[in-house]
Amino acid sequence: MGKKKDEAATKEAAALNEIAASIRKDFPHLTDGDVAAMIDRAREDFYDRPIREFVPLFVERRIRAQLTAQKE
């Protein structure tokens, strides 16, 4: 079971790295640190959720909604 958790964590980290790159591309005024902090804060809400596959999607949606709201 440990190997599956490790693989899931690796996939989640890779997905979050892709999301970070995408957000930095779409919002170039943000620093790497800004994006990392936003991801960490958004991810905290999903920390103890048993199904991890959708966490990166939820994190990305939350951050993009926040950034879009700030633009308006």
PDB file of N, CA, C, O and CB in Angstrom:
ATOM      1  N   MET A   1       0.829  -1.195   0.000  1.00  0.00           N
ATOM      2  CA  MET A   1       0.000   0.000   0.000  1.00  0.00           C
ATOM      3  C   MET A   1       0.868   1.251   0.000  1.00  0.00           C
ATOM      4  O   MET A   1       0.454   2.260  -0.571  1.00  0.00           O
ATOM      5  CB  MET A   1      -0.940   0.002   1.209  1.00  0.00           C
ATOM      6  N   GLY A   2       2.030   1.238   0.602  1.00  0.00           N
ATOM      7  CA  GLY A   2       2.912   2.378   0.647  1.00  0.00           C
ATOM      8  C   GLY A   2       3.355   2.829  -0.725  1.00  0.00           C
ATOM      9  O   GLY A   2       3.481   4.027  -0.978  1.00  0.00           O
ATOM     10  N   LYS A   3       3.595   1.876  -1.617  1.00  0.00           N
ATOM     11  CA  LYS A   3       4.032   2.211  -2.972  1.00  0.00           C
ATOM     12  C   LYS A   3       2.937   2.957  -3.730  1.00  0.00           C
ATOM     13  O   LYS A   3       3.226   3.901  -4.465  1.00  0.00           O
ATOM     14  CB  LYS A   3       4.431   0.939  -3.736  1.00  0.00           C
ATOM     15  N   LYS A   4       1.707   2.549  -3.560  1.00  0.00           N
ATOM     16  CA  LYS A   4       0.593   3.233  -4.221  1.00  0.00           C
ATOM     17  C   LYS A   4       0.463   4.664  -3.722  1.00  0.00           C
ATOM     18  O   LYS A   4       0.209   5.577  -4.507  1.00  0.00           O
ATOM     19  CB  LYS A   4      -0.721   2.474  -3.990  1.00  0.00           C
ATOM     20  N   LYS A   5       0.637   4.864  -2.415  1.00  0.00           N
ATOM     21  CA  LYS A   5       0.569   6.215  -1.855  1.00  0.00           C
ATOM     22  C   LYS A   5       1.698   7.073  -2.406  1.00  0.00           C
ATOM     23  O   LYS A   5       1.495   8.243  -2.732  1.00  0.00           O
ATOM     24  CB  LYS A   5       0.634   6.171  -0.315  1.00  0.00           C
ATOM     25  N   ASP A   6       2.887   6.490  -2.508  1.00  0.00           N
ATOM     26  CA  ASP A   6       4.035   7.222  -3.045  1.00  0.00           C
ATOM     27  C   ASP A   6       3.793   7.609  -4.501  1.00  0.00           C
ATOM     28  O   ASP A   6       4.101   8.728  -4.913  1.00  0.00           O
ATOM     29  CB  ASP A   6       5.319   6.380  -2.924  1.00  0.00           C
ATOM     30  N   GLU A   7       3.250   6.692  -5.265  1.00  0.00           N
ATOM     31  CA  GLU A   7       2.963   6.969  -6.671  1.00  0.00           C
ATOM     32  C   GLU A   7       1.902   8.057  -6.804  1.00  0.00           C
ATOM     33  O   GLU A   7       2.014   8.941  -7.654  1.00  0.00           O
ATOM     34  CB  GLU A   7       2.504   5.691  -7.387  1.00  0.00           C
ATOM     35  N   ALA A   8       0.882   7.991  -5.971  1.00  0.00           N
ATOM     36  CA  ALA A   8      -0.172   9.002  -6.002  1.00  0.00           C
ATOM     37  C   ALA A   8       0.387  10.364  -5.622  1.00  0.00           C
ATOM     38  O   ALA A   8       0.044  11.373  -6.238  1.00  0.00           O
ATOM     39  CB  ALA A   8      -1.321   8.616  -5.059  1.00  0.00           C
ATOM     40  N   ALA A   9       1.245  10.397  -4.611  1.00  0.00           N
ATOM     41  CA  ALA A   9       1.851  11.660  -4.188  1.00  0.00           C
ATOM     42  C   ALA A   9       2.737  12.229  -5.290  1.00  0.00           C
ATOM     43  O   ALA A   9       2.767  13.442  -5.500  1.00  0.00           O
ATOM     44  CB  ALA A   9       2.668  11.462  -2.901  1.00  0.00           C
ATOM     45  N   THR A  10       3.449  11.371  -5.984  1.00  0.00           N
ATOM     46  CA  THR A  10       4.304  11.808  -7.084  1.00  0.00           C
ATOM     47  C   THR A  10       3.468  12.371  -8.227  1.00  0.00           C
ATOM     48  O   THR A  10       3.816  13.400  -8.806  1.00  0.00           O
ATOM     49  CB  THR A  10       5.174  10.646  -7.584  1.00  0.00           C
ATOM     50  N   LYS A  11       2.369  11.702  -8.553  1.00  0.00           N
ATOM     51  CA  LYS A  11       1.474  12.195  -9.605  1.00  0.00           C
ATOM     52  C   LYS A  11       0.860  13.532  -9.216  1.00  0.00           C
ATOM     53  O   LYS A  11       0.758  14.441 -10.040  1.00  0.00           O
ATOM     54  CB  LYS A  11       0.368  11.174  -9.892  1.00  0.00           C
ATOM     55  N   GLU A  12       0.452  13.645  -7.961  1.00  0.00           N
ATOM     56  CA  GLU A  12      -0.150  14.893  -7.487  1.00  0.00           C
ATOM     57  C   GLU A  12       0.866  16.034  -7.564  1.00  0.00           C
ATOM     58  O   GLU A  12       0.539  17.131  -8.015  1.00  0.00           O
ATOM     59  CB  GLU A  12      -0.671  14.732  -6.038  1.00  0.00           C
ATOM     60  N   ALA A  13       2.088  15.771  -7.126  1.00  0.00           N
ATOM     61  CA  ALA A  13       3.130  16.800  -7.165  1.00  0.00           C
ATOM     62  C   ALA A  13       3.425  17.220  -8.601  1.00  0.00           C
ATOM     63  O   ALA A  13       3.607  18.407  -8.871  1.00  0.00           O
ATOM     64  CB  ALA A  13       4.413  16.292  -6.490  1.00  0.00           C
ATOM     65  N   ALA A  14       3.473  16.271  -9.514  1.00  0.00           N
ATOM     66  CA  ALA A  14       3.725  16.589 -10.916  1.00  0.00           C
ATOM     67  C   ALA A  14       2.588  17.437 -11.492  1.00  0.00           C
ATOM     68  O   ALA A  14       2.830  18.400 -12.219  1.00  0.00           O
ATOM     69  CB  ALA A  14       3.897  15.297 -11.736  1.00  0.00           C
ATOM     70  N   ALA A  15       1.365  17.075 -11.164  1.00  0.00           N
ATOM     71  CA  ALA A  15       0.215  17.840 -11.641  1.00  0.00           C
ATOM     72  C   ALA A  15       0.226  19.252 -11.080  1.00  0.00           C
ATOM     73  O   ALA A  15      -0.088  20.203 -11.796  1.00  0.00           O
ATOM     74  CB  ALA A  15      -1.087  17.138 -11.262  1.00  0.00           C
ATOM     75  N   LEU A  16       0.582  19.403  -9.815  1.00  0.00           N
ATOM     76  CA  LEU A  16       0.643  20.731  -9.205  1.00  0.00           C
ATOM     77  C   LEU A  16       1.768  21.567  -9.814  1.00  0.00           C
ATOM     78  O   LEU A  16       1.634  22.784  -9.943  1.00  0.00           O
ATOM     79  CB  LEU A  16       0.839  20.611  -7.689  1.00  0.00           C
ATOM     80  N   ASN A  17       2.870  20.926 -10.186  1.00  0.00           N
ATOM     81  CA  ASN A  17       3.950  21.648 -10.870  1.00  0.00           C
ATOM     82  C   ASN A  17       3.489  22.153 -12.233  1.00  0.00           C
ATOM     83  O   ASN A  17       3.819  23.273 -12.625  1.00  0.00           O
ATOM     84  CB  ASN A  17       5.185  20.743 -11.033  1.00  0.00           C
ATOM     85  N   GLU A  18       2.737  21.342 -12.949  1.00  0.00           N
ATOM     86  CA  GLU A  18       2.193  21.763 -14.245  1.00  0.00           C
ATOM     87  C   GLU A  18       1.214  22.919 -14.069  1.00  0.00           C
ATOM     88  O   GLU A  18       1.208  23.865 -14.857  1.00  0.00           O
ATOM     89  CB  GLU A  18       1.497  20.581 -14.951  1.00  0.00           C
ATOM     90  N   ILE A  19       0.401  22.838 -13.045  1.00  0.00           N
ATOM     91  CA  ILE A  19      -0.565  23.903 -12.756  1.00  0.00           C
ATOM     92  C   ILE A  19       0.179  25.198 -12.427  1.00  0.00           C
ATOM     93  O   ILE A  19      -0.201  26.271 -12.895  1.00  0.00           O
ATOM     94  CB  ILE A  19      -1.503  23.499 -11.580  1.00  0.00           C
ATOM     95  N   ALA A  20       1.227  25.096 -11.631  1.00  0.00           N
ATOM     96  CA  ALA A  20       2.013  26.278 -11.274  1.00  0.00           C
ATOM     97  C   ALA A  20       2.587  26.938 -12.522  1.00  0.00           C
ATOM     98  O   ALA A  20       2.545  28.161 -12.658  1.00  0.00           O
ATOM     99  CB  ALA A  20       3.145  25.903 -10.303  1.00  0.00           C
ATOM    100  N   ALA A  21       3.117  26.137 -13.423  1.00  0.00           N
ATOM    101  CA  ALA A  21       3.682  26.681 -14.663  1.00  0.00           C
ATOM    102  C   ALA A  21       2.602  27.353 -15.502  1.00  0.00           C
ATOM    103  O   ALA A  21       2.831  28.415 -16.079  1.00  0.00           O
ATOM    104  CB  ALA A  21       4.368  25.570 -15.478  1.00  0.00           C
ATOM    105  N   SER A  22       1.441  26.744 -15.569  1.00  0.00           N
ATOM    106  CA  SER A  22       0.337  27.308 -16.337  1.00  0.00           C
ATOM    107  C   SER A  22      -0.150  28.629 -15.751  1.00  0.00           C
ATOM    108  O   SER A  22      -0.425  29.581 -16.482  1.00  0.00           O
ATOM    109  CB  SER A  22      -0.812  26.318 -16.399  1.00  0.00           C
ATOM    110  N   ILE A  23      -0.250  28.676 -14.434  1.00  0.00           N
ATOM    111  CA  ILE A  23      -0.687  29.907 -13.774  1.00  0.00           C
ATOM    112  C   ILE A  23       0.344  31.014 -13.974  1.00  0.00           C
ATOM    113  O   ILE A  23      -0.022  32.158 -14.244  1.00  0.00           O
ATOM    114  CB  ILE A  23      -0.922  29.662 -12.270  1.00  0.00           C
ATOM    115  N   ARG A  24       1.627  30.686 -13.844  1.00  0.00           N
ATOM    116  CA  ARG A  24       2.669  31.696 -14.050  1.00  0.00           C
ATOM    117  C   ARG A  24       2.633  32.221 -15.488  1.00  0.00           C
ATOM    118  O   ARG A  24       2.890  33.401 -15.725  1.00  0.00           O
ATOM    119  CB  ARG A  24       4.065  31.108 -13.729  1.00  0.00           C
ATOM    120  N   LYS A  25       2.317  31.356 -16.435  1.00  0.00           N
ATOM    121  CA  LYS A  25       2.229  31.772 -17.841  1.00  0.00           C
ATOM    122  C   LYS A  25       1.040  32.722 -18.033  1.00  0.00           C
ATOM    123  O   LYS A  25       1.161  33.744 -18.708  1.00  0.00           O
ATOM    124  CB  LYS A  25       2.091  30.531 -18.775  1.00  0.00           C
ATOM    125  N   ASP A  26      -0.093  32.383 -17.444  1.00  0.00           N
ATOM    126  CA  ASP A  26      -1.310  33.175 -17.627  1.00  0.00           C
ATOM    127  C   ASP A  26      -1.345  34.438 -16.767  1.00  0.00           C
ATOM    128  O   ASP A  26      -2.060  35.388 -17.083  1.00  0.00           O
ATOM    129  CB  ASP A  26      -2.514  32.329 -17.318  1.00  0.00           C
ATOM    130  N   PHE A  27      -0.577  34.444 -15.689  1.00  0.00           N
ATOM    131  CA  PHE A  27      -0.524  35.590 -14.774  1.00  0.00           C
ATOM    132  C   PHE A  27       0.948  35.936 -14.531  1.00  0.00           C
ATOM    133  O   PHE A  27       1.478  35.682 -13.449  1.00  0.00           O
ATOM    134  CB  PHE A  27      -1.269  35.277 -13.414  1.00  0.00           C
ATOM    135  N   PRO A  28       1.603  36.514 -15.536  1.00  0.00           N
ATOM    136  CA  PRO A  28       3.053  36.724 -15.458  1.00  0.00           C
ATOM    137  C   PRO A  28       3.499  37.694 -14.363  1.00  0.00           C
ATOM    138  O   PRO A  28       4.684  37.738 -14.032  1.00  0.00           O
ATOM    139  CB  PRO A  28       3.546  37.224 -16.771  1.00  0.00           C
ATOM    140  N   HIS A  29       2.593  38.456 -13.806  1.00  0.00           N
ATOM    141  CA  HIS A  29       2.964  39.373 -12.729  1.00  0.00           C
ATOM    142  C   HIS A  29       3.230  38.647 -11.411  1.00  0.00           C
ATOM    143  O   HIS A  29       3.778  39.237 -10.480  1.00  0.00           O
ATOM    144  CB  HIS A  29       1.871  40.405 -12.530  1.00  0.00           C
ATOM    145  N   LEU A  30       2.848  37.376 -11.326  1.00  0.00           N
ATOM    146  CA  LEU A  30       3.065  36.590 -10.103  1.00  0.00           C
ATOM    147  C   LEU A  30       4.463  35.990 -10.097  1.00  0.00           C
ATOM    148  O   LEU A  30       4.968  35.554 -11.132  1.00  0.00           O
ATOM    149  CB  LEU A  30       2.007  35.473  -9.975  1.00  0.00           C
ATOM    150  N   THR A  31       5.074  35.972  -8.936  1.00  0.00           N
ATOM    151  CA  THR A  31       6.380  35.322  -8.799  1.00  0.00           C
ATOM    152  C   THR A  31       6.175  33.828  -8.535  1.00  0.00           C
ATOM    153  O   THR A  31       5.070  33.373  -8.240  1.00  0.00           O
ATOM    154  CB  THR A  31       7.214  35.978  -7.649  1.00  0.00           C
ATOM    155  N   ASP A  32       7.260  33.097  -8.650  1.00  0.00           N
ATOM    156  CA  ASP A  32       7.198  31.668  -8.326  1.00  0.00           C
ATOM    157  C   ASP A  32       6.742  31.474  -6.883  1.00  0.00           C
ATOM    158  O   ASP A  32       5.956  30.573  -6.586  1.00  0.00           O
ATOM    159  CB  ASP A  32       8.575  30.996  -8.550  1.00  0.00           C
ATOM    160  N   GLY A  33       7.238  32.320  -5.997  1.00  0.00           N
ATOM    161  CA  GLY A  33       6.859  32.234  -4.586  1.00  0.00           C
ATOM    162  C   GLY A  33       5.387  32.517  -4.363  1.00  0.00           C
ATOM    163  O   GLY A  33       4.740  31.865  -3.544  1.00  0.00           O
ATOM    164  N   ASP A  34       4.849  33.506  -5.102  1.00  0.00           N
ATOM    165  CA  ASP A  34       3.418  33.818  -5.001  1.00  0.00           C
ATOM    166  C   ASP A  34       2.578  32.605  -5.378  1.00  0.00           C
ATOM    167  O   ASP A  34       1.640  32.234  -4.673  1.00  0.00           O
ATOM    168  CB  ASP A  34       3.057  35.014  -5.904  1.00  0.00           C
ATOM    169  N   VAL A  35       2.932  32.000  -6.495  1.00  0.00           N
ATOM    170  CA  VAL A  35       2.165  30.853  -6.997  1.00  0.00           C
ATOM    171  C   VAL A  35       2.293  29.676  -6.042  1.00  0.00           C
ATOM    172  O   VAL A  35       1.303  29.010  -5.740  1.00  0.00           O
ATOM    173  CB  VAL A  35       2.643  30.447  -8.412  1.00  0.00           C
ATOM    174  N   ALA A  36       3.496  29.417  -5.567  1.00  0.00           N
ATOM    175  CA  ALA A  36       3.702  28.311  -4.624  1.00  0.00           C
ATOM    176  C   ALA A  36       2.879  28.518  -3.357  1.00  0.00           C
ATOM    177  O   ALA A  36       2.276  27.576  -2.843  1.00  0.00           O
ATOM    178  CB  ALA A  36       5.194  28.176  -4.267  1.00  0.00           C
ATOM    179  N   ALA A  37       2.855  29.750  -2.856  1.00  0.00           N
ATOM    180  CA  ALA A  37       2.078  30.040  -1.643  1.00  0.00           C
ATOM    181  C   ALA A  37       0.584  29.855  -1.894  1.00  0.00           C
ATOM    182  O   ALA A  37      -0.131  29.332  -1.039  1.00  0.00           O
ATOM    183  CB  ALA A  37       2.355  31.474  -1.156  1.00  0.00           C
ATOM    184  N   MET A  38       0.124  30.276  -3.042  1.00  0.00           N
ATOM    185  CA  MET A  38      -1.301  30.106  -3.369  1.00  0.00           C
ATOM    186  C   MET A  38      -1.658  28.628  -3.453  1.00  0.00           C
ATOM    187  O   MET A  38      -2.703  28.208  -2.958  1.00  0.00           O
ATOM    188  CB  MET A  38      -1.645  30.812  -4.701  1.00  0.00           C
ATOM    189  N   ILE A  39      -0.804  27.856  -4.071  1.00  0.00           N
ATOM    190  CA  ILE A  39      -1.048  26.416  -4.182  1.00  0.00           C
ATOM    191  C   ILE A  39      -1.055  25.779  -2.795  1.00  0.00           C
ATOM    192  O   ILE A  39      -1.923  24.962  -2.490  1.00  0.00           O
ATOM    193  CB  ILE A  39       0.022  25.745  -5.079  1.00  0.00           C
ATOM    194  N   ASP A  40      -0.104  26.147  -1.968  1.00  0.00           N
ATOM    195  CA  ASP A  40      -0.053  25.581  -0.607  1.00  0.00           C
ATOM    196  C   ASP A  40      -1.320  25.910   0.175  1.00  0.00           C
ATOM    197  O   ASP A  40      -1.881  25.043   0.845  1.00  0.00           O
ATOM    198  CB  ASP A  40       1.180  26.110   0.151  1.00  0.00           C
ATOM    199  N   ARG A  41      -1.774  27.169   0.090  1.00  0.00           N
ATOM    200  CA  ARG A  41      -2.979  27.564   0.830  1.00  0.00           C
ATOM    201  C   ARG A  41      -4.207  26.820   0.305  1.00  0.00           C
ATOM    202  O   ARG A  41      -5.015  26.320   1.088  1.00  0.00           O
ATOM    203  CB  ARG A  41      -3.200  29.089   0.729  1.00  0.00           C
ATOM    204  N   ALA A  42      -4.347  26.748  -1.013  1.00  0.00           N
ATOM    205  CA  ALA A  42      -5.509  26.068  -1.585  1.00  0.00           C
ATOM    206  C   ALA A  42      -5.476  24.574  -1.273  1.00  0.00           C
ATOM    207  O   ALA A  42      -6.516  23.958  -1.039  1.00  0.00           O
ATOM    208  CB  ALA A  42      -5.565  26.289  -3.105  1.00  0.00           C
ATOM    209  N   ARG A  43      -4.306  24.015  -1.273  1.00  0.00           N
ATOM    210  CA  ARG A  43      -4.148  22.579  -1.040  1.00  0.00           C
ATOM    211  C   ARG A  43      -4.473  22.184   0.402  1.00  0.00           C
ATOM    212  O   ARG A  43      -4.899  21.057   0.656  1.00  0.00           O
ATOM    213  CB  ARG A  43      -2.729  22.155  -1.378  1.00  0.00           C
ATOM    214  N   GLU A  44      -4.277  23.099   1.335  1.00  0.00           N
ATOM    215  CA  GLU A  44      -4.549  22.807   2.746  1.00  0.00           C
ATOM    216  C   GLU A  44      -5.993  22.359   2.971  1.00  0.00           C
ATOM    217  O   GLU A  44      -6.257  21.509   3.820  1.00  0.00           O
ATOM    218  CB  GLU A  44      -4.252  24.035   3.601  1.00  0.00           C
ATOM    219  N   ASP A  45      -6.912  22.924   2.220  1.00  0.00           N
ATOM    220  CA  ASP A  45      -8.330  22.571   2.390  1.00  0.00           C
ATOM    221  C   ASP A  45      -8.629  21.136   1.993  1.00  0.00           C
ATOM    222  O   ASP A  45      -9.664  20.585   2.368  1.00  0.00           O
ATOM    223  CB  ASP A  45      -9.197  23.503   1.577  1.00  0.00           C
ATOM    224  N   PHE A  46      -7.729  20.536   1.238  1.00  0.00           N
ATOM    225  CA  PHE A  46      -7.943  19.173   0.747  1.00  0.00           C
ATOM    226  C   PHE A  46      -6.973  18.185   1.376  1.00  0.00           C
ATOM    227  O   PHE A  46      -6.848  17.051   0.913  1.00  0.00           O
ATOM    228  CB  PHE A  46      -7.807  19.133  -0.766  1.00  0.00           C
ATOM    229  N   TYR A  47      -6.290  18.610   2.427  1.00  0.00           N
ATOM    230  CA  TYR A  47      -5.216  17.816   3.030  1.00  0.00           C
ATOM    231  C   TYR A  47      -5.640  16.403   3.404  1.00  0.00           C
ATOM    232  O   TYR A  47      -4.943  15.442   3.077  1.00  0.00           O
ATOM    233  CB  TYR A  47      -4.701  18.512   4.251  1.00  0.00           C
ATOM    234  N   ASP A  48      -6.765  16.268   4.078  1.00  0.00           N
ATOM    235  CA  ASP A  48      -7.138  14.943   4.584  1.00  0.00           C
ATOM    236  C   ASP A  48      -8.221  14.259   3.753  1.00  0.00           C
ATOM    237  O   ASP A  48      -8.903  13.356   4.239  1.00  0.00           O
ATOM    238  CB  ASP A  48      -7.608  15.060   6.008  1.00  0.00           C
ATOM    239  N   ARG A  49      -8.374  14.678   2.532  1.00  0.00           N
ATOM    240  CA  ARG A  49      -9.351  14.028   1.660  1.00  0.00           C
ATOM    241  C   ARG A  49      -8.786  12.694   1.185  1.00  0.00           C
ATOM    242  O   ARG A  49      -7.628  12.625   0.772  1.00  0.00           O
ATOM    243  CB  ARG A  49      -9.713  14.938   0.448  1.00  0.00           C
ATOM    244  N   PRO A  50      -9.586  11.641   1.238  1.00  0.00           N
ATOM    245  CA  PRO A  50      -9.064  10.322   0.886  1.00  0.00           C
ATOM    246  C   PRO A  50      -8.814  10.130  -0.611  1.00  0.00           C
ATOM    247  O   PRO A  50      -7.927   9.370  -0.998  1.00  0.00           O
ATOM    248  CB  PRO A  50     -10.016   9.272   1.363  1.00  0.00           C
ATOM    249  N   ILE A  51      -9.575  10.799  -1.435  1.00  0.00           N
ATOM    250  CA  ILE A  51      -9.389  10.662  -2.882  1.00  0.00           C
ATOM    251  C   ILE A  51      -8.573  11.860  -3.349  1.00  0.00           C
ATOM    252  O   ILE A  51      -9.057  12.992  -3.325  1.00  0.00           O
ATOM    253  CB  ILE A  51     -10.772  10.572  -3.646  1.00  0.00           C
ATOM    254  N   ARG A  52      -7.345  11.615  -3.770  1.00  0.00           N
ATOM    255  CA  ARG A  52      -6.391  12.669  -4.089  1.00  0.00           C
ATOM    256  C   ARG A  52      -6.357  13.022  -5.576  1.00  0.00           C
ATOM    257  O   ARG A  52      -5.776  14.041  -5.949  1.00  0.00           O
ATOM    258  CB  ARG A  52      -5.019  12.257  -3.642  1.00  0.00           C
ATOM    259  N   GLU A  53      -6.962  12.208  -6.421  1.00  0.00           N
ATOM    260  CA  GLU A  53      -6.828  12.388  -7.861  1.00  0.00           C
ATOM    261  C   GLU A  53      -7.309  13.754  -8.357  1.00  0.00           C
ATOM    262  O   GLU A  53      -6.778  14.283  -9.333  1.00  0.00           O
ATOM    263  CB  GLU A  53      -7.585  11.310  -8.568  1.00  0.00           C
ATOM    264  N   PHE A  54      -8.304  14.316  -7.692  1.00  0.00           N
ATOM    265  CA  PHE A  54      -8.881  15.555  -8.178  1.00  0.00           C
ATOM    266  C   PHE A  54      -8.370  16.794  -7.435  1.00  0.00           C
ATOM    267  O   PHE A  54      -8.766  17.914  -7.760  1.00  0.00           O
ATOM    268  CB  PHE A  54     -10.373  15.483  -8.069  1.00  0.00           C
ATOM    269  N   VAL A  55      -7.507  16.607  -6.458  1.00  0.00           N
ATOM    270  CA  VAL A  55      -7.001  17.743  -5.684  1.00  0.00           C
ATOM    271  C   VAL A  55      -6.334  18.785  -6.586  1.00  0.00           C
ATOM    272  O   VAL A  55      -6.625  19.971  -6.433  1.00  0.00           O
ATOM    273  CB  VAL A  55      -6.007  17.258  -4.623  1.00  0.00           C
ATOM    274  N   PRO A  56      -5.457  18.402  -7.515  1.00  0.00           N
ATOM    275  CA  PRO A  56      -4.857  19.433  -8.369  1.00  0.00           C
ATOM    276  C   PRO A  56      -5.899  20.234  -9.164  1.00  0.00           C
ATOM    277  O   PRO A  56      -5.758  21.446  -9.327  1.00  0.00           O
ATOM    278  CB  PRO A  56      -3.874  18.790  -9.329  1.00  0.00           C
ATOM    279  N   LEU A  57      -6.915  19.574  -9.644  1.00  0.00           N
ATOM    280  CA  LEU A  57      -7.974  20.269 -10.378  1.00  0.00           C
ATOM    281  C   LEU A  57      -8.687  21.278  -9.485  1.00  0.00           C
ATOM    282  O   LEU A  57      -8.921  22.416  -9.891  1.00  0.00           O
ATOM    283  CB  LEU A  57      -8.984  19.261 -10.943  1.00  0.00           C
ATOM    284  N   PHE A  58      -9.027  20.865  -8.282  1.00  0.00           N
ATOM    285  CA  PHE A  58      -9.708  21.769  -7.350  1.00  0.00           C
ATOM    286  C   PHE A  58      -8.813  22.939  -6.953  1.00  0.00           C
ATOM    287  O   PHE A  58      -9.282  24.070  -6.829  1.00  0.00           O
ATOM    288  CB  PHE A  58     -10.151  21.006  -6.100  1.00  0.00           C
ATOM    289  N   VAL A  59      -7.538  22.669  -6.756  1.00  0.00           N
ATOM    290  CA  VAL A  59      -6.584  23.723  -6.402  1.00  0.00           C
ATOM    291  C   VAL A  59      -6.496  24.737  -7.537  1.00  0.00           C
ATOM    292  O   VAL A  59      -6.560  25.945  -7.310  1.00  0.00           O
ATOM    293  CB  VAL A  59      -5.184  23.125  -6.096  1.00  0.00           C
ATOM    294  N   GLU A  60      -6.349  24.236  -8.752  1.00  0.00           N
ATOM    295  CA  GLU A  60      -6.246  25.143  -9.909  1.00  0.00           C
ATOM    296  C   GLU A  60      -7.505  25.990 -10.060  1.00  0.00           C
ATOM    297  O   GLU A  60      -7.413  27.200 -10.267  1.00  0.00           O
ATOM    298  CB  GLU A  60      -5.997  24.343 -11.201  1.00  0.00           C
ATOM    299  N   ARG A  61      -8.655  25.383  -9.963  1.00  0.00           N
ATOM    300  CA  ARG A  61      -9.908  26.129 -10.100  1.00  0.00           C
ATOM    301  C   ARG A  61     -10.021  27.223  -9.041  1.00  0.00           C
ATOM    302  O   ARG A  61     -10.441  28.341  -9.340  1.00  0.00           O
ATOM    303  CB  ARG A  61     -11.107  25.179 -10.000  1.00  0.00           C
ATOM    304  N   ARG A  62      -9.649  26.906  -7.821  1.00  0.00           N
ATOM    305  CA  ARG A  62      -9.735  27.881  -6.733  1.00  0.00           C
ATOM    306  C   ARG A  62      -8.799  29.065  -7.001  1.00  0.00           C
ATOM    307  O   ARG A  62      -9.196  30.222  -6.858  1.00  0.00           O
ATOM    308  CB  ARG A  62      -9.387  27.214  -5.380  1.00  0.00           C
ATOM    309  N   ILE A  63      -7.575  28.771  -7.383  1.00  0.00           N
ATOM    310  CA  ILE A  63      -6.603  29.841  -7.619  1.00  0.00           C
ATOM    311  C   ILE A  63      -7.030  30.707  -8.801  1.00  0.00           C
ATOM    312  O   ILE A  63      -6.976  31.934  -8.719  1.00  0.00           O
ATOM    313  CB  ILE A  63      -5.202  29.252  -7.871  1.00  0.00           C
ATOM    314  N   ARG A  64      -7.445  30.092  -9.877  1.00  0.00           N
ATOM    315  CA  ARG A  64      -7.863  30.869 -11.051  1.00  0.00           C
ATOM    316  C   ARG A  64      -9.087  31.726 -10.730  1.00  0.00           C
ATOM    317  O   ARG A  64      -9.190  32.856 -11.209  1.00  0.00           O
ATOM    318  CB  ARG A  64      -8.169  29.930 -12.236  1.00  0.00           C
ATOM    319  N   ALA A  65      -9.994  31.217  -9.945  1.00  0.00           N
ATOM    320  CA  ALA A  65     -11.168  32.007  -9.557  1.00  0.00           C
ATOM    321  C   ALA A  65     -10.736  33.219  -8.720  1.00  0.00           C
ATOM    322  O   ALA A  65     -11.242  34.324  -8.919  1.00  0.00           O
ATOM    323  CB  ALA A  65     -12.178  31.130  -8.761  1.00  0.00           C
ATOM    324  N   GLN A  66      -9.817  33.013  -7.802  1.00  0.00           N
ATOM    325  CA  GLN A  66      -9.316  34.107  -6.973  1.00  0.00           C
ATOM    326  C   GLN A  66      -8.604  35.163  -7.829  1.00  0.00           C
ATOM    327  O   GLN A  66      -8.821  36.362  -7.654  1.00  0.00           O
ATOM    328  CB  GLN A  66      -8.361  33.564  -5.893  1.00  0.00           C
ATOM    329  N   LEU A  67      -7.760  34.708  -8.747  1.00  0.00           N
ATOM    330  CA  LEU A  67      -7.021  35.652  -9.576  1.00  0.00           C
ATOM    331  C   LEU A  67      -7.933  36.405 -10.532  1.00  0.00           C
ATOM    332  O   LEU A  67      -7.730  37.594 -10.781  1.00  0.00           O
ATOM    333  CB  LEU A  67      -5.946  34.930 -10.356  1.00  0.00           C
ATOM    334  N   THR A  68      -8.922  35.730 -11.061  1.00  0.00           N
ATOM    335  CA  THR A  68      -9.883  36.380 -11.956  1.00  0.00           C
ATOM    336  C   THR A  68     -10.696  37.408 -11.200  1.00  0.00           C
ATOM    337  O   THR A  68     -10.956  38.496 -11.713  1.00  0.00           O
ATOM    338  CB  THR A  68     -10.811  35.345 -12.606  1.00  0.00           C
ATOM    339  N   ALA A  69     -11.096  37.077  -9.995  1.00  0.00           N
ATOM    340  CA  ALA A  69     -11.864  38.023  -9.173  1.00  0.00           C
ATOM    341  C   ALA A  69     -11.037  39.258  -8.839  1.00  0.00           C
ATOM    342  O   ALA A  69     -11.572  40.365  -8.774  1.00  0.00           O
ATOM    343  CB  ALA A  69     -12.341  37.347  -7.878  1.00  0.00           C
ATOM    344  N   GLN A  70      -9.738  39.076  -8.626  1.00  0.00           N
ATOM    345  CA  GLN A  70      -8.863  40.204  -8.327  1.00  0.00           C
ATOM    346  C   GLN A  70      -8.712  41.129  -9.531  1.00  0.00           C
ATOM    347  O   GLN A  70      -8.579  42.343  -9.374  1.00  0.00           O
ATOM    348  CB  GLN A  70      -7.495  39.704  -7.877  1.00  0.00           C
ATOM    349  N   LYS A  71      -8.732  40.556 -10.730  1.00  0.00           N
ATOM    350  CA  LYS A  71      -8.611  41.355 -11.950  1.00  0.00           C
ATOM    351  C   LYS A  71      -9.811  42.273 -12.142  1.00  0.00           C
ATOM    352  O   LYS A  71      -9.682  43.401 -12.620  1.00  0.00           O
ATOM    353  CB  LYS A  71      -8.457  40.447 -13.162  1.00  0.00           C
ATOM    354  N   GLU A  72     -10.975  41.768 -11.760  1.00  0.00           N
ATOM    355  CA  GLU A  72     -12.226  42.492 -12.014  1.00  0.00           C
ATOM    356  C   GLU A  72     -12.472  43.542 -11.025  1.00  0.00           C
ATOM    357  O   GLU A  72     -13.484  44.238 -11.103  1.00  0.00           O
ATOM    358  CB  GLU A  72     -13.376  41.579 -12.031  1.00  0.00           C
TER     359      GLU A  72
END
